[in-house]
């Protein structure tokens, strides 16, 4: 395997990985979010407007050219960074890079009003889903007074106040004052790729060295929240806690606890107890959602409205069990195999690999974090699972419920 890490002349860190005999290359370019409190919606609109025309190409020309060369371009706003990515055939790398440079450096953001109207409509349509509403309400209240809590309902409320100059200011912040990382995965020569990246992006504002010190969210009390949706035909419940993130020793323990409790499908404890034995759930699962500043551990169930209290009681029973009883070596080993298998499956192609490498690098963990994490996973013991469960499953949590 041919893998190298190098810096462009402006200090942008690049990972190059050669996967031989693959017909398509992937390039992911991430910019860290260093301004923690812009208006909700500023960055969301900015992210969408990258596809709406540049100084050299109208939106129609851009769409036509990307389509002609079968180039997949995407822009996505994450909690901690802006992610721009393209995937193209090996022979079209030059053309894709030229268009990508044009989008990054020359986007005009001129279709602002039209895109704002479209975004409002899309958010309203999404929030019509009971599951989307209950999850939105959970994150908004888990991350109150923090930009992690800028959910769709918060953005929708603020969008009338968002102006084009806010978007331009946000773009300027990302371009001039951010950590920048690039991950390239595909079958092209290193010298060719490094020279072209320096040529196209070596003149951007230098990448900052240190990620900024932004205060993490804090949850000081328990919150129980209900939304009544008259046309809902079932209840959706999500309960969650703030927990440690990936740069701590608790990370592999929490990741495995998530697999054991509810993220391994048919074999997880919540599925076996609440769906199979008690018949409570249409869907039940747990999640460990990791961001740079913190993470959260949550349990979700969709059930009949009459089962709300018994479902919450079922959550508590499974939490108490993992707090008080050691998991067996067999269950823990199965969880380790499950998570490592999942990671391998989620990084099968060049696009997935580029996104994974760039994600870990932009959040300060390093391009090679996934390899380190696999080793950490293998060393977790049943005692660590029990200690971690008692550390985090406390009385400071958020419960969000939507029901008819």
C-alpha positions in Angstrom: 0.0 0.0 0.0 1.4 3.4 -1.1 0.5 6.0 1.6 2.1 9.3 2.2 1.4 12.4 4.3 2.8 15.8 3.1 2.2 19.5 3.3 1.4 22.0 0.5 3.5 25.1 0.4 0.8 26.9 2.5 0.9 24.3 5.2 -2.3 22.4 4.1 -1.8 18.8 5.3 -2.5 16.2 2.6 -2.9 12.4 2.8 -2.2 10.5 -0.5 -3.1 6.9 -0.7 -2.7 4.8 -3.8 -5.3 2.0 -4.3 -4.1 0.3 -7.5 -6.4 -0.9 -10.2 -9.3 1.4 -9.1 -11.0 3.4 -11.9 -12.2 6.4 -9.9 -10.3 8.7 -7.6 -11.7 10.6 -4.6 -10.6 13.8 -3.1 -12.0 15.3 0.1 -11.1 18.9 1.2 -12.2 19.8 4.8 -12.1 23.3 6.4 -12.4 23.5 10.2 -15.2 25.6 11.7 -13.5 28.2 13.8 -16.3 30.7 14.4 -18.5 28.9 16.9 -21.5 31.3 17.0 -22.6 32.5 13.5 -26.3 33.0 13.0 -28.0 29.7 12.7 -28.5 29.1 8.9 -25.5 31.2 7.7 -23.3 28.2 7.0 -26.1 25.9 5.9 -27.0 28.3 3.1 -23.3 28.9 2.2 -22.8 25.2 1.9 -25.7 24.8 -0.6 -24.6 27.8 -2.7 -21.3 26.2 -3.7 -23.2 24.5 -6.5 -25.0 27.6 -7.7 -22.4 29.2 -9.9 -18.9 30.7 -10.0 -17.3 33.8 -11.7 -16.6 31.5 -14.6 -19.6 29.2 -14.8 -23.3 29.6 -14.2 -25.2 27.0 -12.1 -26.4 25.4 -15.4 -22.9 25.3 -16.9 -21.6 23.8 -13.7 -24.2 21.1 -13.6 -23.8 20.3 -17.3 -20.1 20.0 -17.0 -20.1 17.8 -13.9 -22.7 15.6 -15.6 -20.7 15.4 -18.9 -17.6 14.1 -17.1 -19.6 12.0 -14.6 -18.0 14.0 -11.7 -19.7 13.6 -8.4 -19.4 16.8 -6.4 -20.8 17.3 -2.9 -20.6 20.0 -0.2 -21.7 19.2 3.4 -21.7 21.1 6.6 -20.7 19.0 9.6 -20.7 20.0 13.3 -17.0 20.8 13.3 -16.1 21.5 9.6 -17.1 22.1 6.0 -16.6 19.1 3.7 -16.1 19.5 0.0 -15.6 16.3 -2.1 -15.4 15.0 -5.6 -15.2 11.6 -7.2 -14.2 11.2 -10.9 -12.7 8.8 -13.4 -8.9 8.6 -13.2 -8.5 10.2 -16.7 -10.7 13.2 -15.7 -8.8 14.1 -12.5 -7.4 17.3 -14.2 -10.8 18.5 -15.3 -12.4 17.6 -11.9 -9.6 19.5 -10.1 -10.0 22.6 -12.3 -13.8 22.7 -11.6 -13.2 22.0 -7.9 -10.7 24.9 -7.7 -13.2 27.2 -9.5 -16.0 26.2 -7.0 -13.8 26.8 -3.9 -12.2 30.0 -5.0 -14.8 31.7 -7.2 -18.3 30.8 -6.0 -20.5 33.9 -6.3 -23.4 32.9 -3.8 -25.7 35.0 -6.1 -28.7 32.6 -6.1 -29.1 33.5 -2.4 -32.8 34.3 -2.3 -33.9 31.4 -4.4 -31.8 29.0 -2.4 -33.1 30.3 0.9 -36.7 29.7 -0.2 -35.8 26.2 -1.3 -34.0 25.5 2.1 -37.1 26.7 4.0 -39.3 24.3 2.0 -37.0 21.4 2.4 -36.6 21.8 6.2 -40.4 22.1 6.6 -40.9 18.9 4.6 -38.2 17.1 6.7 -39.7 18.2 10.0 -43.1 16.6 8.9 -41.5 13.3 9.7 -42.1 12.4 13.4 -38.7 10.8 13.7 -36.9 13.9 12.3 -38.9 16.1 14.8 -38.1 14.0 17.9 -34.4 13.8 17.0 -34.3 17.6 16.2 -35.9 18.3 19.6 -33.4 16.0 21.3 -30.3 17.7 19.9 -31.6 21.2 20.3 -32.1 20.6 24.0 -29.0 18.5 24.6 -26.8 21.2 23.0 -28.7 24.3 24.2 -26.8 27.6 23.8 -24.2 25.9 21.6 -23.7 25.8 17.8 -24.0 22.0 18.0 -27.7 22.7 18.9 -28.4 24.6 15.6 -30.9 22.0 14.4 -33.4 22.4 11.6 -36.0 24.0 13.8 -33.5 26.6 15.1 -32.2 27.3 11.5 -35.8 27.6 10.2 -36.6 30.2 12.9 -33.6 32.2 12.0 -33.5 32.0 8.2 -35.6 35.1 7.7 -32.7 37.1 9.4 -29.9 35.5 7.2 -28.6 37.9 4.6 -26.2 37.3 1.7 -23.5 39.3 3.5 -23.6 36.8 6.4 -22.9 34.0 3.9 -20.0 35.9 2.3 -18.6 36.6 5.8 -18.8 32.9 6.6 -17.1 31.9 3.4 -14.3 34.4 4.1 -13.9 32.9 7.6 -13.6 29.4 6.3 -11.1 30.4 3.5 -8.9 32.7 5.6 -9.0 31.4 9.1 -9.3 27.6 9.2 -7.3 24.4 9.5 -7.4 22.8 6.1 -6.8 19.1 5.2 -7.0 17.1 2.0 -7.3 13.4 1.5 -6.7 11.8 -1.9 -7.4 8.1 -2.6 -7.0 6.5 -6.0 -4.7 5.1 -8.7 -2.6 8.1 -9.8 1.1 8.8 -9.3 2.1 10.6 -6.1 4.3 13.2 -8.0 1.4 14.1 -10.3 -1.1 14.5 -7.5 1.2 16.5 -5.2 2.2 18.8 -8.0 -1.3 19.5 -9.1 -2.6 20.1 -5.6 0.2 22.6 -5.0 -0.6 24.3 -8.2 -4.4 24.6 -7.6 -4.5 25.1 -3.8 -1.0 26.2 -2.7 -2.1 29.9 -2.9 -5.0 29.6 -0.5 -4.6 31.3 2.9 -2.3 29.1 5.0 -3.9 26.4 7.1 -3.8 27.3 10.8 -1.8 24.9 13.0 -3.9 24.6 16.1 -7.6 24.1 16.2 -9.3 26.8 18.3 -10.4 26.3 21.9 -14.2 26.3 21.7 -16.2 25.6 24.8 -17.9 22.2 24.7 -21.7 21.9 25.4 -22.7 21.4 29.1 -25.8 19.6 30.4 -26.5 20.6 34.0 -30.0 19.1 34.5 -32.4 16.4 33.3 -34.9 17.5 30.6 -38.2 15.7 29.7 -39.8 17.1 26.5 -43.0 16.1 24.7 -44.3 17.1 21.3 -47.9 16.3 20.4 -48.3 15.6 16.6 -52.0 14.8 16.0 -51.4 12.9 12.8 -48.6 10.7 14.2 -49.6 7.0 14.4 -46.9 5.9 16.8 -44.7 7.3 19.5 -41.0 8.1 19.0 -38.7 8.3 22.1 -35.0 9.2 22.3 -33.1 9.4 25.6 -29.5 10.5 25.7 -26.5 11.6 27.8 -23.4 13.8 27.1 -20.3 11.6 27.1 -16.6 11.8 26.2 -15.4 12.0 22.7 -12.8 10.2 20.5 -9.6 11.8 21.9 -10.2 10.1 25.3 -9.5 6.7 26.7 -13.3 6.1 27.1 -13.8 6.2 23.3 -13.3 2.5 22.5 -15.3 1.5 25.6 -18.3 3.7 24.7 -18.1 2.5 21.1 -18.3 -1.2 22.2 -21.0 -0.4 24.8 -23.0 1.0 21.9 -22.6 -2.2 19.9 -23.6 -4.3 22.9 -26.7 -2.3 23.8 -28.3 -1.4 20.5 -26.1 -0.9 17.4 -25.6 -4.5 16.4 -29.1 -5.1 15.1 -30.8 -8.4 15.9 -28.1 -9.5 18.5 -28.1 -6.3 20.6 -29.6 -6.3 24.1 -32.2 -3.6 23.4 -33.5 -5.5 20.3 -33.6 -8.8 22.1 -35.3 -7.5 25.2 -37.6 -4.7 24.0 -38.6 -6.0 20.5 -38.2 -9.8 20.6 -39.2 -10.6 24.2 -41.6 -7.7 25.1 -42.9 -6.9 21.6 -42.6 -3.1 22.3 -40.8 -1.8 19.3 -41.1 -1.3 15.6 -37.5 0.0 15.8 -35.1 0.2 18.7 -31.4 1.1 18.6 -28.6 3.0 20.4 -26.1 5.5 19.0 -22.8 6.9 20.0 -22.5 10.2 18.0 -19.0 11.7 18.2 -18.0 15.3 17.5 -14.7 17.1 18.2 -15.9 18.9 21.5 -18.0 16.1 23.0 -20.2 13.2 22.1 -23.6 11.8 23.1 -24.9 8.3 23.8 -28.6 7.8 23.0 -31.3 5.2 22.9 -34.2 5.4 20.4 -37.4 3.5 20.1 -40.5 3.7 17.9 -43.5 2.1 19.6 -47.3 2.3 20.2 -48.3 5.4 22.3 -49.6 3.2 25.1 -46.0 1.7 25.5 -44.2 5.0 26.3 -43.8 4.4 30.0 -43.0 0.7 29.7 -40.4 1.5 27.0 -38.6 4.1 29.2 -38.7 1.5 32.0 -37.1 -1.0 29.5 -34.3 1.5 28.8 -33.6 1.8 32.5 -33.6 -2.0 33.0 -30.9 -2.4 30.3 -28.9 0.5 31.5 -29.0 -0.8 35.1 -27.9 -4.3 33.9 -24.8 -3.0 32.1 -24.0 -0.8 35.1 -24.3 -3.7 37.6 -23.3 -6.9 35.8 -20.1 -7.6 33.9 -20.6 -8.4 30.2 -19.3 -11.8 29.3 -16.0 -12.3 27.4 -18.0 -13.9 24.5 -20.4 -10.9 24.2 -17.5 -8.5 24.3 -15.5 -10.4 21.7 -18.5 -10.5 19.4 -18.9 -6.8 19.8 -15.2 -6.2 19.0 -15.6 -8.3 15.8 -18.8 -6.5 14.9 -17.3 -3.0 15.2 -14.1 -3.8 13.3 -16.2 -5.5 10.6 -18.5 -2.4 10.4 -15.5 -0.1 10.0 -14.0 -2.2 7.2 -17.4 -2.3 5.4 -17.8 1.5 5.7 -14.4 2.1 4.1 -14.6 -0.2 1.1 -14.2 2.3 -1.7 -12.0 5.3 -2.5 -14.7 7.8 -1.7 -15.4 6.3 1.8 -11.7 6.1 2.6 -11.0 9.7 1.6 -13.9 11.0 3.7 -12.8 8.9 6.7 -9.1 10.0 6.6 -10.1 13.7 6.1 -12.7 13.5 8.9 -10.2 12.3 11.5 -7.5 14.7 10.4 -9.7 17.8 10.5 -11.0 17.0 14.0 -7.4 16.8 15.3 -7.2 13.0 15.7 -4.8 12.5 12.8 -5.1 10.7 9.4 -4.1 7.3 11.1 -6.7 7.4 13.9 -8.8 4.5 12.6 -5.8 2.2 12.8 -5.1 3.3 16.4 -8.8 2.9 17.3 -8.8 -0.7 16.2 -5.9 -1.5 18.6 -7.7 0.4 21.4 -10.9 -1.7 20.7 -9.0 -5.0 21.1 -7.7 -4.1 24.6 -11.1 -3.2 26.2 -12.1 -5.4 29.2 -15.5 -6.2 30.7 -14.5 -4.2 33.8 -14.0 -1.1 31.7 -17.5 -1.4 30.2 -19.0 -1.5 33.7 -16.9 1.5 34.9 -17.8 3.5 31.9 -21.6 2.7 32.2 -21.5 3.9 35.8 -19.6 7.1 34.8 -22.0 8.3 32.1 -25.4 6.8 32.7 -26.4 9.4 35.4 -29.4 11.5 36.1 -28.4 14.3 33.7 -30.1 13.3 30.4 -32.6 14.5 27.8 -35.7 12.6 27.0 -37.5 13.7 23.8 -40.9 12.2 23.0 -43.3 12.8 20.0 -46.8 11.2 20.2 -50.3 11.6 18.8 
